[in-house]
């Protein structure tokens, strides 16, 4: 039997990996957030929207004319959104312009890799990202943080310099990439709540796995952790930009139908869903490439983080990857298998083939099996 280990990915390996993204982006499963209740305030709205859409759709499918109108409107809405997304993705600069990613965020991630991290240089960058300053303030003032790191006072901390000192340099190497990825994911969109939570879980499971592998092999955990989270940058940008385009177009069409008092068209627009299948294809076609192209556009092409993203996208065979890139690929593989197992979407022989292709050692699998994938300890 010819070994597939480390060679160019076979069709079967590609199909299993695609299956994971199919479940994350298109799958209808509703998932609870792991430990931080991502967009918890949107859950009632998302459930209400699902129920309302289903009710309208069920009613329309019983009437041939209404069903035909729905299919025409839904197709036109999908085509409008996807055409705009394709125009964006044809020019990564345009995708970057409409994203929430900027040069200061990547500079922070780059600075965090320095052996002697300069908080004086980091602090103004954090202050310029209001969402990050807010997240760090909330974390330090939370009861769970106070219990872990007693500060001897119940006074609320408001000074960002004190916040950074309380968190500490080593913890910042974990906390800042974590909050950056949360900000890049399409938060605040009821249409993507469940997709968001599944992608977030996949990202965090991958990060926990790469930390375990880095420590096992004596590599730099902070660098590999950041690079692994950064590997979701392209996917996050595509999803965020498409969610904004969809909700803007969907909302405009709803208002127009409402103003003309055309209830049939209004119901058809209301029942139209975010074009998850089409966006999945865009993620599979462009996600990995955007990981490094966006960094290049922000003038970080010489960064080790950017070089690693380029390598992961452009290297065809696992055996040709550098050692650090192999550990990231292994962590992502383990996360895919774990999530597919939870969803009952992978057979034992497929799991074995995945582990064989990525050349897992028995020691690596034992170490990975022993991790708690429900919680990432940030501090």
N, C-alpha and C positions, 0 to 999 in steps of 0.2 A: 504493500500500500504506500502511495506517495504521500509524504508529510506536507501539510499545509502550513505548518508552524512558521510564522514570521515572513512568509512570502507575500506577494500581492494578494489583497483580499479576494476571496472567492465570492461567487454570487450568493452563496448561502450566508456567509458572514455579513455581507452588505444587506441582505434581506432581513436578518435578525436585527441589525442596528437600525434599519429603516423602521422596523416594527415598533421599536421603542419610541421613536419620534412620532410615529403615527398615533400611538397611544397618548403621548404627551400633548400633542397639538390638536388632533382630530377626535380622539377618544372621548366618550361622553361620561366617563367615570367622574364622580364628584369626590374630592379628597379633602380631608381635614388637613390643616396646616400642621407641621411637625411640632413646633414648640413656640412659634412666635406669631401665630395667627396673622399671616400675610393678608392684608386687606379685609380683616374680619368685619369691618363696618359695612362692606359691600355685599356680604353674604345674603342678607334678606333681599336686597335689590336683585341680586343674581338669581335667586330662587324664584322671586316674583316674576322676573322677566322670562325665565324658562317656562313657568306655568302658563303665563299669558300667551307666549308664542305657541306652545303646544295646543292650547285651547283653540286659538284662531286657526292654526293649521288643520286641526282635526275637523273643524267646522267647514273649512274651505274644501278639503279633499272630498267631502260628500256632495259637492256641487261642481259639475264638470267645468262650467264657465268660470267659477271662482278659482278653481284649481289652475286652469290655463292662465288666468290673469296673474296668479301668484308666481307661477313658473316663469312667466315673461318678465315680471318686475324683479324677481329675485335674481334671475340671470343677468339682467341689465345692471342691477346694483353690484353684483359680484364682478362683472366685466369692468365697470367704472373704477372700482377700488383696485382691482388687479392691474389694470392698465396704468394707473397712477403709480402703483408700487413698482411695476416693471420699469417705468421711466426713471424712478429714483434709483433702482438697483443697477441700471445701466450706467449710472454715474455715482460711484461711492461717495463723491464729494457732496452730492445732493442728499444722499441717505444720511450722511454725517450732519448736514445742515439742519435736517428735521429731527435729529435724535437729541437725546439729553446728555450726550457724551461731549466733553470738552477737554482742552489741552491741560488744564489745571488738575483735573481728576487723574489723568494718566501720569502727570508729573508726580502727583502724590504716590501713586503705586510704584513708580520708579524709585523715588526717594526712599520708600520703605525698604528697598532691597539693600540700602547702604549699611555697611557693618556698624558705622558710627552715625546713627540717625540724628540729624539736627532738628530738634523740635522748633527752634526759632524760625527755621525756613519752612517747616511744615505748617505751623500755626496759621499764618495769613492765608494759605491755600485752603485750609479747612474753613476759616471764617468766611471766605468768599463763596463757599458752597453752603447756602443757608440750610438746605435739607440735611446736610451732613452734620453741621454744628448742632442742629436741633436733635438729630438722632443720638449724637454723643452725649448731649446734655440730658436727654431723657434716660439714656442708659445709666449714666452715673447717678442720677437721682432716683432710680428705680429701687424698690425694696430688695429685689434679688441681688443687685450689685452691692448695696449697702451691707447685706448679710455676708457676702463673700469678702468684701474689703471694708471692714469697719473703719469709719472715719472719725469716730468719737463725737459726732454731732449730727443732729437731725436737720441742720440748716441746709436749705436748698442751694446747690452749687450753680452759679450762673456765669462765672468767669471761665472762658475757654482754656486759658492757660492752666488753671487749676484742674479742669476736666482732663486735660492731656496728662498732667502729672499723676492724677488719681489712676487713670487707666494704665499708664506705663508704656514704655517704648515697645517691649515685646508683645504686649497685648494689642497695641495699635497696628502691628503688622497683620493681625488677624481681623481686627474690627473694621478697619477702613475698607479693605477689599470687599468684605461682607456687605457693608452698607452701600458701596458703589454698585455692586451687582443688583441689589434690591432696587436701587434707584433707576437702573437701566431697564429692568424688566417692566412690562406694561402694566404698572400699578394703576389703580383708580378706574379700571374699565370693567364694568359688570359682565360684558360679553366675554372677557378672557379670565375671569376669576379662577376657574378650575384649571385651565391651561397654565396660568401663572403659578399656581401652587404646585402643580406637578413638575414644572420646569425648575422651580425653586428647590424642590426636594431632590431632583436629579443633580442639580448643581452642588447642593450641600453634601449629598452622599458621595459624590465624586471628590469633593474637597476633603472629607473625612478620610476617604480611602487613600488619597495621595499623601496626606499627612502620615498615615500609618506606614506606607511604603517608604516615604522619605526617611523616617526614623529607623526603619529596619535596615536600610541600605546606607545610612550615614550621609544622606544628601541634605541640602538646605530646605527645611520644611516650609519656611516662609515664602521662598521664591516659588516652589512648586505649587503651594497652596494658591498664591496669587495668580500664577499662570493658569492653573486649572479653572479658577473662577472667571478669569479673563477669556477663557475659551468659549464662554457663553455670550460674549459681547455681540458677535454678529447676529446670532439668533435673537437676542434681546432687542436689538435695534430693528430688525425686520418685524418682529411681533409688535413692538411699541409703535412704530411708524404706521403699520397696517391697521392697528387698532384705532389710532387717531383718525386715519383716513376713513375707515369704515364708519366710525361713530359720527364724524362730521357729515359724511354723505348721507348716512341713514337718518340723522336728525334733520338735515335740510329737506330730504324727501318727505319725511313725516310731516314737517311743518307746511310744506307746499300742499300735500294731500289734505291736511286739516283745513287750510285756508280756502281750498276749493270745495270743501265739504264732500269730498269723494271718499265715502267710507270703504268701498271695495278696494281702491288703491291704497288707502291708509292701512287697512288690514293686511294687504299683501306686503307692504313695506315692513309693517310691524312684525310679521311672521318670518321675514328674511333674516337669516343667520349670518354671522361673521363667516367669511369664506375660508374656513380652516383648512380644507383639503388643498386649495390653491396656494395658500400661504405656506403649507407644509412643503410643497414643491419648491417654493422660493427659498425656504430655509435650507433644504437639502442642496440646492444648487449654489447658493451664495453665502450661507452662514459661516462656513469655515474660512472662506476667502476674505470676508469682511473683517474677521478677527485681526488680521494683520494689515489689510489695506487701510482700515480706519486709523490704525496706529501710525502708519506711514504718512497719511494725510495730515496728522497732527505733529509730524516731524520727530517721531520716535522710532524711525526705522533702524537706528543703531542700538536701540535698547535691547537687552537680553530677552526681555519679555516679548518684544515684537519678533525677534529672530526665532524664538521658540514657537510662536503661533504660525509663522511662515513655514517652519519645518514640519509641524504637525499637519498642515494643509497640503503641502507640496510633495511630501515623501510618500511614495506609493506603497512601499513594503515596510512592515513593522521592523524587520531586521536592519533596515537602513537608518532607523532613527537613532539619535544620540541617547545616552542612558537616561537623562532627565526626561526627554520626550517619551521614552518608553514607559517610564513610571506614570506619566500623565495618561498615556493611552491605556495602560493597565487599569488605572483608577476609574477611568470613564467606562471601560469594559465591565468592570465589576459592578459599577452603579447601574449600568444597563441591564445586566443579568439579574441583579437584586430586584430592581423595579419590575421587570418583566415577570419574575417569579411571583412577586406580590400580586400582580394582575392576572396570574395564571395564563401567561401568554408565551411561555417558552417550555420546550420539552427538555428532559434531562440530557439527551444526546446532543441537543443544540447548545446547552450550557457547557458541556464538555468540549465541544468544538470551538466555542468562543475562548475558553481558557487555554486550549491547546494552541490556537492561533496566536494568542498574546503571550504564550510561553510562561505561564505562571508556574512558579516553583511551589512545592508543597508548603514550604515555610511561609511564603507570601500569602497563600490561601488561608493558612491557619491564623496568621496575623490579622488578615482582613475579616475573617469570620468572627474574630473576637471583639470587633468594634461596635459601639453603640451608634447606629445610624439615625437615631431619632433625635439626637441632640448634638450640636456642635458647641463645645465649650469655648467661648470667646475670651473669657478672663479666668 
